[in-house]
Amino acid sequence: MKKMLLIIVTVLCLVSLSFPVNGYAAEEKKKAASQTQTELAPSALSAVLMDADTGTIIYEKNSHDKLPPASITKIMTMLLTLEAIDSGKLKLTDKVRTSEYAASMGGSQIFLEPGEEMSVDEMLKGIAMASGNDASVAMAEHIAGSEESFVQMMNNRVTELGLKDTHFSNCNGLPAENHYSSAHDIAVISRELLKHKEVTKYTGAYQDYLRKESKSPFWLVNTNKLVRFYTGADGLKTGYTSEAKFCLSATAVRGDLRAISVVLGEPNTKTRNSEVSKMFDFMFSQYTKQTIFKEGDVMGKAEITKGKSKEIELVAGQQYSVLMKKIGNASKVRHELQLEPELKAPIEQGQVLGNLVVYQGDQVIKKFELKSPSKVEKAGWWTMFKRTTAKLFFVD
């Protein structure tokens, strides 16, 4: 009996000792993983690392904190400018006149004189490379009539993008009341800007000139030094005020991956550039992209009830890709077209018909909306009669 009691006590002691050790080991492992993430941007007040193609956020730190964005504000200014060009409202060759108000802007500038005219192309260079506050206001007034009206356009675009952490009070990022954004929102706006592929012609250049043919050419040097010193970096925008500290929304491309890295509230430019580079290195070393469909690929067909056309061919209007860790098992990735159970005419162009669902094993890793590439009108009675008759007599 005593021998049995001794065995039981010994077993209980061993079991009780094993739990704290295992628990401690698990806690240390969790802590180590957490530190690896945190250390990507330890000095930033807020940070985000995003894949530009899929919009997948790989890393974030205080990503929804509302902070002063300084000149990163100009990403939205450039976005609205390029959208105005796409819509035909503007041309790159259009001349933009500088008002007294625009010329009076302090801080970073390209030293526009009241009444001076520059092309939209030159103004974009001045905004993207030299962070010209004067060029930003001149561009805003040219597009919307006044900076106030342009700022309203900026905030309307924020709403359209579904952003909750941003409100603009000016177009250049100079300190102002009720002017704030977040690393998350800036990453989303940056991603939208990068859809205009021509933007990197401005944001990715290290040096250029304005007033080149004049007696006093103005030498532009990009405020974002990563475009020179980090392979693949080609944008986007730096920012600094004493309140905001050092900020950067940067992008770099390597192979078929494009990264967006946003840091706010960094203590100096050296730390800012180092931490953004570290985030880029992390993404490019750890992740890969798997393409499900390329733009123009036929994905399948959707049957349409009571339509002039019996079906719609679903052609990919964009590239559909998923971001995966390199250590992931790509062979387990599969996809399905999940269409609405009964699609009835009329169908409008752009109408959502269902989803492209991507799985890894049994887990859904991405859903894409499938939209109708064309309009399908409702079939008339004669067409429906012929179809019914054909079915009755087994005629196709």
C-alpha positions as CSV (number, residue, x, y, z in Angstrom):
1,M,0.0,0.0,0.0
2,K,2.8,2.4,0.9
3,K,4.7,1.5,-2.2
4,M,1.6,2.3,-4.3
5,L,1.1,5.6,-2.6
6,L,4.7,6.5,-3.2
7,I,4.3,5.8,-7.0
8,I,1.1,7.9,-7.2
9,V,2.8,10.9,-5.4
10,T,5.8,10.7,-7.7
11,V,3.6,10.6,-10.8
12,L,1.6,13.6,-9.6
13,C,4.8,15.6,-8.9
14,L,6.1,14.9,-12.4
15,V,2.9,15.9,-14.0
16,S,2.7,19.1,-12.0
17,L,6.2,20.0,-13.0
18,S,5.6,19.4,-16.7
19,F,2.7,21.9,-17.0
20,P,4.5,25.1,-15.9
21,V,7.5,24.2,-18.1
22,N,5.3,23.6,-21.2
23,G,3.2,26.7,-20.3
24,Y,6.3,28.8,-20.0
25,A,7.8,27.4,-23.2
26,A,4.5,28.2,-25.1
27,E,4.4,31.7,-23.6
28,E,8.1,32.3,-24.6
29,K,7.4,31.1,-28.1
30,K,4.3,33.4,-28.4
31,K,6.4,36.3,-27.0
32,A,9.2,35.7,-29.5
33,A,6.7,35.7,-32.4
34,S,5.2,38.9,-31.1
35,Q,8.6,40.5,-30.8
36,T,9.5,39.5,-34.4
37,Q,6.4,41.4,-35.6
38,T,6.8,44.4,-33.3
39,E,10.5,44.8,-34.3
40,L,9.6,45.5,-37.9
41,A,8.9,49.2,-36.9
42,P,9.7,49.6,-33.2
43,S,10.3,53.4,-33.4
44,A,7.2,54.3,-35.5
45,L,4.0,55.5,-33.7
46,S,2.0,53.7,-36.3
47,A,2.8,51.4,-39.3
48,V,1.4,49.2,-42.0
49,L,2.9,46.8,-44.5
50,M,0.5,45.9,-47.4
51,D,0.6,43.9,-50.6
52,A,-0.4,46.4,-53.3
53,D,-2.0,43.9,-55.6
54,T,-4.3,42.0,-53.2
55,G,-4.6,44.7,-50.5
56,T,-3.5,42.1,-47.9
57,I,-2.1,43.6,-44.7
58,I,1.0,41.7,-43.7
59,Y,2.0,43.7,-40.7
60,E,0.4,46.5,-38.7
61,K,1.1,48.5,-35.6
62,N,-1.4,51.0,-34.1
63,S,-2.7,51.1,-37.7
64,H,-5.9,52.9,-37.0
65,D,-4.5,55.6,-34.7
66,K,-5.5,59.1,-36.0
67,L,-2.3,61.1,-36.4
68,P,-1.1,64.2,-38.3
69,P,0.0,62.9,-41.8
70,A,2.1,66.0,-42.8
71,S,3.0,65.9,-46.5
72,I,1.8,62.4,-47.0
73,T,-1.5,64.3,-47.5
74,K,-0.3,65.0,-51.0
75,I,-0.9,61.3,-52.0
76,M,-4.6,62.2,-52.1
77,T,-3.8,65.5,-54.0
78,M,-1.9,63.5,-56.6
79,L,-4.7,60.9,-56.8
80,L,-7.4,63.5,-57.6
81,T,-5.1,65.1,-60.1
82,L,-4.5,61.8,-62.0
83,E,-8.2,61.0,-61.8
84,A,-9.0,64.3,-63.3
85,I,-6.6,63.5,-66.2
86,D,-8.2,60.1,-66.7
87,S,-11.7,61.6,-66.8
88,G,-10.5,64.1,-69.5
89,K,-10.9,67.2,-67.3
90,L,-7.2,67.8,-67.3
91,K,-4.2,67.2,-69.7
92,L,-0.6,67.0,-68.7
93,T,0.1,69.9,-71.1
94,D,-2.5,72.2,-69.5
95,K,-1.0,75.3,-68.0
96,V,-1.7,76.0,-64.3
97,R,-1.6,79.6,-63.1
98,T,-0.2,80.3,-59.6
99,S,-2.4,82.6,-57.4
100,E,-1.1,84.9,-54.7
101,Y,-2.4,82.5,-52.1
102,A,-0.7,79.5,-53.6
103,A,2.6,81.4,-53.9
104,S,2.4,82.3,-50.2
105,M,2.6,78.8,-48.9
106,G,5.6,78.2,-46.6
107,G,7.5,75.0,-45.9
108,S,8.6,72.8,-48.8
109,Q,8.0,74.6,-52.1
110,I,9.2,75.1,-55.6
111,F,9.1,78.9,-55.2
112,L,6.3,79.6,-57.6
113,E,5.8,83.3,-58.3
114,P,2.2,84.9,-58.3
115,G,1.0,84.6,-61.9
116,E,3.6,82.1,-62.9
117,E,2.4,79.2,-65.1
118,M,3.6,75.6,-65.2
119,S,2.1,72.6,-66.9
120,V,0.3,69.9,-65.0
121,D,3.2,67.6,-65.7
122,E,5.6,70.1,-64.1
123,M,3.3,70.6,-61.1
124,L,3.2,66.9,-60.5
125,K,7.0,66.7,-60.5
126,G,7.0,69.6,-58.0
127,I,4.5,67.8,-55.7
128,A,5.9,64.3,-56.0
129,M,9.6,65.0,-55.8
130,A,10.0,68.4,-53.9
131,S,6.8,68.1,-51.9
132,G,5.8,71.6,-53.1
133,N,3.1,73.1,-50.9
134,D,2.7,75.9,-53.4
135,A,2.4,73.5,-56.3
136,S,-0.2,71.5,-54.4
137,V,-2.4,74.5,-53.8
138,A,-2.0,75.8,-57.3
139,M,-3.1,72.4,-58.6
140,A,-6.0,72.2,-56.2
141,E,-7.3,75.7,-57.3
142,H,-7.0,74.8,-60.9
143,I,-9.0,71.6,-60.5
144,A,-11.7,72.7,-58.1
145,G,-11.7,76.6,-58.2
146,S,-10.5,76.9,-54.6
147,E,-8.5,74.9,-52.1
148,E,-11.7,74.6,-49.9
149,S,-13.6,73.0,-52.8
150,F,-10.7,70.7,-53.5
151,V,-10.5,69.6,-49.8
152,Q,-14.2,68.7,-50.0
153,M,-13.3,66.5,-53.0
154,M,-10.6,64.9,-51.0
155,N,-12.9,64.1,-48.1
156,N,-15.6,62.8,-50.5
157,R,-13.0,60.5,-52.0
158,V,-12.1,59.3,-48.4
159,T,-15.8,58.4,-48.0
160,E,-15.9,56.6,-51.3
161,L,-12.9,54.5,-50.3
162,G,-14.7,53.6,-47.1
163,L,-12.0,55.0,-44.8
164,K,-12.9,55.9,-41.2
165,D,-9.7,57.4,-39.8
166,T,-9.1,60.3,-42.1
167,H,-10.2,63.9,-42.5
168,F,-8.4,66.6,-44.5
169,S,-8.4,70.3,-43.9
170,N,-5.9,71.3,-46.6
171,C,-4.3,69.7,-49.7
172,N,-0.6,69.9,-48.6
173,G,-0.4,68.6,-45.0
174,L,0.7,71.8,-43.3
175,P,-0.4,71.8,-39.7
176,A,-4.2,72.5,-39.4
177,E,-7.0,71.7,-37.0
178,N,-9.0,68.6,-37.8
179,H,-6.4,67.3,-40.2
180,Y,-5.5,63.7,-39.6
181,S,-5.2,60.2,-41.0
182,S,-3.9,56.7,-40.1
183,A,-1.3,54.3,-41.4
184,H,-4.1,52.0,-42.6
185,D,-5.9,54.7,-44.5
186,I,-2.8,56.1,-46.1
187,A,-1.9,52.6,-47.3
188,V,-5.3,52.3,-48.9
189,I,-5.0,55.7,-50.6
190,S,-1.5,54.8,-51.7
191,R,-2.8,51.6,-53.2
192,E,-5.4,53.5,-55.1
193,L,-2.8,56.0,-56.4
194,L,-0.6,53.1,-57.6
195,K,-3.4,52.0,-59.9
196,H,-2.3,54.9,-62.0
197,K,0.9,53.3,-63.2
198,E,2.3,56.6,-64.6
199,V,2.6,58.0,-61.1
200,T,5.9,56.3,-60.4
201,K,7.4,58.3,-63.3
202,Y,7.2,61.2,-60.9
203,T,7.6,59.5,-57.5
204,G,10.4,57.2,-58.6
205,A,12.7,59.7,-60.1
206,Y,15.6,60.7,-57.9
207,Q,16.4,64.0,-59.7
208,D,15.0,66.3,-62.4
209,Y,14.6,70.0,-63.3
210,L,11.8,72.6,-63.4
211,R,12.1,75.8,-65.5
212,K,14.8,73.9,-67.4
213,E,14.8,76.2,-70.4
214,S,14.8,79.4,-68.3
215,K,17.8,81.4,-67.0
216,S,17.2,79.9,-63.5
217,P,16.5,76.2,-63.8
218,F,15.2,74.6,-60.5
219,W,17.0,71.4,-59.5
220,L,14.6,68.8,-58.0
221,V,16.0,66.1,-55.7
222,N,13.5,63.5,-54.4
223,T,12.8,63.8,-50.7
224,N,12.4,60.0,-50.6
225,K,16.0,58.8,-50.6
226,L,14.9,55.1,-50.8
227,V,14.2,55.6,-54.6
228,R,18.0,55.8,-54.9
229,F,19.2,53.5,-52.2
230,Y,16.7,50.6,-52.0
231,T,16.5,48.4,-55.1
232,G,13.0,48.5,-56.6
233,A,11.7,51.5,-54.6
234,D,9.8,54.0,-56.8
235,G,7.7,56.1,-54.5
236,L,5.6,57.4,-52.9
237,K,5.7,60.4,-50.5
238,T,7.6,61.7,-47.5
239,G,6.3,64.0,-44.8
240,Y,7.6,66.0,-41.8
241,T,6.3,68.6,-39.4
242,S,7.3,69.1,-35.8
243,E,4.0,67.7,-34.7
244,A,3.8,64.7,-37.1
245,K,7.6,63.9,-36.9
246,F,9.0,61.9,-39.8
247,C,6.5,60.0,-42.0
248,L,6.7,58.0,-45.2
249,S,4.4,56.1,-47.5
250,A,6.8,54.1,-49.6
251,T,6.5,51.5,-52.3
252,A,8.9,49.0,-53.9
253,V,8.5,46.3,-56.5
254,R,10.5,43.0,-56.8
255,G,9.5,40.4,-59.3
256,D,5.7,40.3,-59.3
257,L,5.3,41.6,-55.8
258,R,4.7,45.3,-55.0
259,A,4.8,46.4,-51.3
260,I,3.4,49.5,-49.7
261,S,5.0,50.5,-46.4
262,V,3.6,53.3,-44.2
263,V,5.3,54.7,-41.1
264,L,4.1,57.7,-39.0
265,G,5.8,59.5,-36.2
266,E,9.4,58.3,-36.7
267,P,12.1,60.1,-34.8
268,N,14.4,60.9,-37.8
269,T,14.9,60.1,-41.5
270,K,17.6,57.5,-40.8
271,T,15.3,55.4,-38.6
272,R,12.3,56.0,-40.9
273,N,14.2,54.7,-44.0
274,S,15.7,51.8,-42.0
275,E,12.4,50.5,-40.7
276,V,10.6,50.9,-44.1
277,S,13.5,48.9,-45.7
278,K,13.2,46.2,-43.0
279,M,9.5,45.9,-43.8
280,F,10.2,45.6,-47.5
281,D,12.9,43.0,-46.8
282,F,10.4,41.0,-44.7
283,M,7.7,40.9,-47.3
284,F,10.0,40.1,-50.3
285,S,11.8,37.3,-48.4
286,Q,8.7,35.7,-46.8
287,Y,5.9,36.0,-49.3
288,T,5.0,35.1,-52.8
289,K,2.0,35.6,-55.1
290,Q,0.0,33.0,-56.8
291,T,-2.1,34.1,-59.8
292,I,-5.5,32.4,-60.1
293,F,-6.6,34.2,-63.3
294,K,-4.8,36.8,-65.5
295,E,-6.6,39.8,-67.0
296,G,-8.4,38.6,-70.1
297,D,-8.7,34.9,-69.0
298,V,-12.0,33.2,-69.4
299,M,-13.1,32.1,-65.9
300,G,-16.3,30.3,-66.8
301,K,-19.9,31.1,-67.9
302,A,-23.0,32.3,-66.0
303,E,-26.4,31.1,-67.2
304,I,-29.0,33.9,-67.5
305,T,-32.7,33.1,-67.2
306,K,-35.1,35.0,-69.5
307,G,-32.4,37.0,-71.1
308,K,-31.7,37.8,-74.8
309,S,-28.5,35.8,-74.2
310,K,-28.7,32.5,-72.4
311,E,-25.3,33.0,-70.8
312,I,-22.5,35.4,-70.1
313,E,-18.9,34.5,-70.6
314,L,-17.0,35.6,-67.5
315,V,-13.8,37.2,-68.6
316,A,-11.3,38.4,-65.9
317,G,-11.3,42.2,-66.0
318,Q,-8.3,42.2,-63.7
319,Q,-5.6,39.9,-62.4
320,Y,-6.9,37.7,-59.6
321,S,-4.0,36.8,-57.2
322,V,-3.5,35.7,-53.6
323,L,-0.6,36.4,-51.4
324,M,0.9,33.4,-49.7
325,K,3.8,32.7,-47.3
326,K,6.6,31.0,-49.2
327,I,6.5,28.1,-46.7
328,G,2.8,27.6,-47.5
329,N,1.7,24.6,-49.6
330,A,0.7,26.2,-52.9
331,S,-0.5,22.8,-54.3
332,K,-3.4,22.9,-51.9
333,V,-4.7,26.2,-53.3
334,R,-7.9,25.8,-55.3
335,H,-10.8,28.0,-56.5
336,E,-14.5,27.9,-57.2
337,L,-16.9,30.1,-59.0
338,Q,-19.9,30.6,-56.7
339,L,-22.6,32.3,-58.7
340,E,-26.0,33.5,-57.5
341,P,-28.5,30.6,-57.6
342,E,-30.8,32.1,-60.3
343,L,-29.6,35.0,-62.4
344,K,-32.5,36.6,-64.2
345,A,-32.5,39.2,-66.9
346,P,-32.2,42.1,-67.1
347,I,-28.6,42.1,-66.0
348,E,-26.7,45.4,-65.8
349,Q,-23.0,45.8,-66.7
350,G,-21.0,45.6,-63.5
351,Q,-23.8,43.8,-61.6
352,V,-22.4,41.4,-59.0
353,L,-23.1,37.8,-60.2
354,G,-21.3,35.9,-57.4
355,N,-17.8,35.3,-56.1
356,L,-14.6,33.8,-57.0
357,V,-13.6,31.9,-53.8
358,V,-10.0,30.8,-53.3
359,Y,-9.3,28.0,-50.7
360,Q,-6.1,26.7,-49.2
361,G,-7.2,23.2,-48.2
362,D,-10.7,23.8,-46.6
363,Q,-9.9,27.4,-45.5
364,V,-11.2,30.4,-47.5
365,I,-8.2,32.7,-48.0
366,K,-9.7,35.2,-50.4
367,K,-13.1,36.2,-52.0
368,F,-13.4,38.3,-55.2
369,E,-16.6,39.7,-56.5
370,L,-17.5,38.6,-60.0
371,K,-19.2,41.4,-62.0
372,S,-21.0,41.1,-65.3
373,P,-18.8,42.3,-68.1
374,S,-21.8,43.3,-70.2
375,K,-25.5,44.1,-70.1
376,V,-28.1,41.4,-70.8
377,E,-31.6,42.7,-71.7
378,K,-34.7,40.7,-71.0
379,A,-35.8,38.5,-73.8
380,G,-39.1,39.4,-75.6
381,W,-42.1,37.0,-75.7
382,W,-41.2,35.8,-79.3
383,T,-37.7,34.8,-78.2
384,M,-39.1,33.0,-75.1
385,F,-41.8,31.3,-77.3
386,K,-39.2,30.0,-79.7
387,R,-37.1,28.6,-76.9
388,T,-40.1,26.9,-75.3
389,T,-41.1,25.4,-78.7
390,A,-37.5,24.2,-79.3
391,K,-37.5,22.4,-75.9
392,L,-40.8,20.8,-76.7
393,F,-39.5,19.4,-79.9
394,F,-36.0,18.7,-78.5
395,V,-34.5,21.3,-80.9
396,D,-31.5,23.3,-79.6
